[in-house]
Amino acid sequence: MTTTVTDNPDRSRFEITDDGELAGFAEYFRHENELAFIHTEIDPAFGGRGLGGVLARAALDSAREQGADVLPYCPFIRAWLTKHPDYVDLVPPAQRTRFGL
């Protein structure tokens, strides 16, 4: 099984594929140096394999590499951040309370 996460800027989302099949995505809105995550979805056929976490980590790692600030409007990304506090620094300090971080 080969799992890959790629940024698809034309569709404003990170996509995760499993053996070449689209398994899910994390939609975002980019404004200047901000990456606002608005929706994450994993196809039910791929559920229960931890692909959502793989997708979140890869998307947030990409944001870190780009030096982008993250605004986690998406409940899944926000919940993932609460479980992985080493990524909370991606959210600007002035915005953390707003997102419960």
C-alpha positions as CSV (number, residue, x, y, z in Angstrom):
1,M,0.0,0.0,0.0
2,T,1.4,3.4,-1.1
3,T,0.0,6.5,0.6
4,T,0.9,9.9,-0.8
5,V,-0.1,13.4,0.2
6,T,0.3,16.2,-2.4
7,D,-0.7,19.9,-2.5
8,N,-3.1,20.6,-5.3
9,P,-3.1,24.4,-5.4
10,D,-5.5,24.5,-8.4
11,R,-8.2,23.0,-6.2
12,S,-6.9,24.7,-3.0
13,R,-6.4,21.4,-1.1
14,F,-4.0,18.8,0.0
15,E,-5.0,15.4,-1.4
16,I,-4.2,11.9,0.0
17,T,-4.1,9.0,-2.3
18,D,-3.9,5.3,-1.4
19,D,-2.5,3.1,-4.1
20,G,-3.3,5.8,-6.6
21,E,-6.9,6.3,-5.5
22,L,-8.1,9.6,-4.0
23,A,-8.8,8.8,-0.4
24,G,-9.5,12.3,1.0
25,F,-8.5,15.9,1.1
26,A,-8.0,18.9,3.3
27,E,-9.3,22.1,1.7
28,Y,-7.7,25.4,2.5
29,F,-7.9,29.1,1.7
30,R,-4.6,30.9,1.1
31,H,-4.3,34.6,1.8
32,E,-0.8,36.2,1.8
33,N,1.2,34.2,4.4
34,E,-1.9,32.4,6.0
35,L,-3.2,29.0,5.2
36,A,-6.8,28.7,6.6
37,F,-7.9,25.0,6.7
38,I,-11.7,24.9,6.2
39,H,-12.7,21.3,5.6
40,T,-11.1,17.8,5.8
41,E,-12.7,14.7,4.4
42,I,-11.7,11.0,4.1
43,D,-13.8,8.8,1.9
44,P,-15.6,6.3,4.1
45,A,-14.2,3.4,2.0
46,F,-10.8,4.4,3.4
47,G,-11.9,5.1,7.0
48,G,-10.3,3.6,10.0
49,R,-6.8,3.5,8.7
50,G,-5.5,6.7,10.2
51,L,-5.3,8.5,6.8
52,G,-6.8,11.6,8.3
53,G,-3.9,12.0,10.6
54,V,-1.4,11.3,7.9
55,L,-3.1,14.0,5.8
56,A,-3.1,16.5,8.6
57,R,0.5,16.0,9.5
58,A,1.7,16.3,5.9
59,A,-0.4,19.4,5.3
60,L,0.9,21.0,8.4
61,D,4.4,20.0,7.7
62,S,4.0,21.7,4.3
63,A,2.7,24.9,6.0
64,R,5.7,24.8,8.3
65,E,8.1,24.4,5.3
66,Q,6.4,27.4,3.6
67,G,6.6,29.5,6.8
68,A,2.8,30.0,6.6
69,D,0.6,30.8,9.6
70,V,-2.2,28.2,10.1
71,L,-5.8,29.1,10.9
72,P,-7.6,25.8,11.8
73,Y,-11.2,26.6,11.0
74,C,-11.7,22.9,10.1
75,P,-12.8,21.0,13.2
76,F,-10.6,17.9,12.3
77,I,-7.4,20.0,11.8
78,R,-8.2,21.9,15.1
79,A,-8.7,18.6,17.0
80,W,-5.5,17.1,15.5
81,L,-3.6,20.2,16.7
82,T,-4.9,19.7,20.2
83,K,-3.5,16.2,20.2
84,H,-0.2,17.3,18.7
85,P,0.9,20.4,20.7
86,D,4.3,20.5,18.8
87,Y,2.3,21.8,15.9
88,V,0.4,24.5,17.7
89,D,3.2,27.0,17.1
90,L,1.9,27.2,13.5
91,V,-1.1,29.1,14.7
92,P,-0.3,32.7,15.5
93,P,-0.3,33.3,19.2
94,A,-3.0,36.0,18.9
95,Q,-5.3,33.4,17.2
96,R,-4.8,30.4,19.5
97,T,-7.5,31.3,22.1
98,R,-10.0,31.8,19.2
99,F,-9.4,28.2,18.2
100,G,-9.2,26.8,21.7
101,L,-5.5,26.1,21.5
